[in-house]
Amino acid sequence: MFLHFIVEHEHKEAFLELAHRIAKSDGFVNLNELTYIRGWMLELGLESWESTKSASLTTSDLIGNLQDERLKRIFLAEMLLLIFADGSYTDEEKQIAEHMRELFGCSLETFEKLKAWVEEMNRLKVNGMQLILEG
């Protein structure tokens, strides 16, 4: 949704690597999560991207060098969309989200606003599907 603001190739790859890590954090990549990642690959112009980062890289290794506040909020918002894509918010996902919040220096208030926005986006999607499918 906001990925057109990510212009540096390094940031695009870090974004996708983080998304990949989050999607598999609960041991299963849900179809909705996979759909998000594939869409992001297209939006970022990295259609053939594959995860190549070492599993030993920490989250801070991947995203700790982001300095732009807008990029930090984009990463958080989009990753929260991914986290909630399968309808659950596991302990592993909570830990990653909290770690991102801390790495980016995002206030709890701003984080909660982003999370509320994501939850509302998901509700609107469900409502839209009901309107379309139920006529």
C-alpha positions in Angstrom: 0.0 0.0 0.0 2.8 2.4 0.9 5.7 0.6 -0.6 6.3 3.1 -3.4 8.0 5.2 -0.8 10.7 2.5 -0.4 13.2 3.3 -3.2 16.6 1.9 -2.1 17.1 -1.7 -3.2 18.7 -2.6 0.1 15.6 -1.4 2.0 13.3 -3.3 -0.4 15.2 -6.5 0.2 15.2 -5.9 4.0 11.5 -5.4 3.9 10.8 -8.6 2.0 13.2 -10.6 4.2 11.5 -9.3 7.3 8.1 -10.2 5.8 9.3 -13.7 5.0 10.6 -14.0 8.6 7.4 -12.8 10.1 5.2 -15.1 7.9 7.1 -18.2 8.9 7.6 -17.2 12.6 4.6 -19.3 13.8 5.8 -22.3 11.8 3.2 -22.1 9.0 2.9 -19.6 6.1 -0.8 -18.9 5.7 -2.1 -18.4 2.1 -3.1 -14.8 3.1 0.4 -14.1 4.2 1.8 -15.6 1.0 -0.5 -13.4 -1.0 0.7 -10.3 0.8 4.3 -11.2 0.2 3.8 -11.9 -3.5 1.9 -8.7 -3.9 4.7 -6.8 -2.2 7.3 -8.4 -4.4 5.4 -7.1 -7.5 4.9 -3.7 -5.9 8.6 -3.4 -5.1 9.6 -4.6 -8.6 11.3 -7.6 -7.2 9.1 -10.3 -8.7 11.8 -13.0 -8.6 13.1 -12.2 -5.1 14.0 -15.2 -2.9 15.0 -15.1 0.7 18.8 -15.3 0.7 19.7 -13.7 4.0 21.2 -16.0 6.6 18.9 -17.1 9.3 21.5 -15.9 11.8 20.8 -12.2 10.9 18.9 -10.5 13.7 16.0 -8.2 13.1 18.2 -5.3 14.0 20.8 -6.5 11.4 18.0 -6.4 8.8 16.3 -3.1 9.7 18.4 -1.4 12.3 20.0 1.0 9.8 16.7 2.6 8.7 16.9 6.3 9.6 13.9 7.7 7.8 11.0 8.0 10.2 8.4 7.6 7.4 10.1 4.4 6.2 10.0 3.1 9.8 6.3 3.7 10.0 5.8 2.1 6.6 7.7 -1.0 7.7 5.7 -1.2 10.9 2.3 -0.6 9.3 2.9 -3.1 6.4 4.3 -5.7 8.8 1.3 -5.4 11.1 -0.9 -6.0 8.0 1.0 -9.2 7.4 1.0 -10.2 11.0 -2.8 -9.9 11.1 -3.4 -11.4 7.7 -4.0 -14.9 9.0 -6.4 -13.7 11.7 -4.0 -14.4 14.6 -1.4 -12.5 16.6 0.9 -15.2 18.0 3.5 -14.7 20.7 6.3 -14.9 18.1 4.6 -12.2 16.0 4.1 -10.0 19.1 7.8 -10.3 19.9 8.8 -9.3 16.4 6.4 -6.4 16.3 7.5 -5.2 19.7 11.2 -5.5 18.7 10.5 -3.5 15.6 8.7 -0.9 17.6 11.7 -0.6 20.0 14.3 -0.6 17.2 12.5 2.2 15.4 11.9 4.2 18.6 8.2 4.2 17.9 6.1 5.3 20.9 3.6 2.8 22.3 0.8 5.3 21.4 1.8 5.5 17.7 2.2 1.7 17.6 -1.2 1.1 19.0 -2.7 3.6 16.5 -1.0 1.7 13.6 -2.3 -1.6 15.1 -5.9 -0.2 15.4 -5.7 1.0 11.8 -4.6 -2.5 10.6 -7.5 -4.1 12.6 -9.9 -1.7 11.0 -8.5 -2.4 7.5 -9.1 -6.1 8.1 -12.7 -5.5 9.3 -13.4 -3.3 6.2 -12.0 -6.1 4.0 -14.3 -8.7 5.5 -17.3 -6.3 5.2 -16.5 -5.7 1.6 -16.3 -9.4 0.9 -19.6 -9.9 2.6 -21.2 -7.2 0.5 -19.8 -8.7 -2.7 -20.6 -12.3 -1.9 -23.9 -11.9 -0.3 -25.2 -9.2 -2.7 
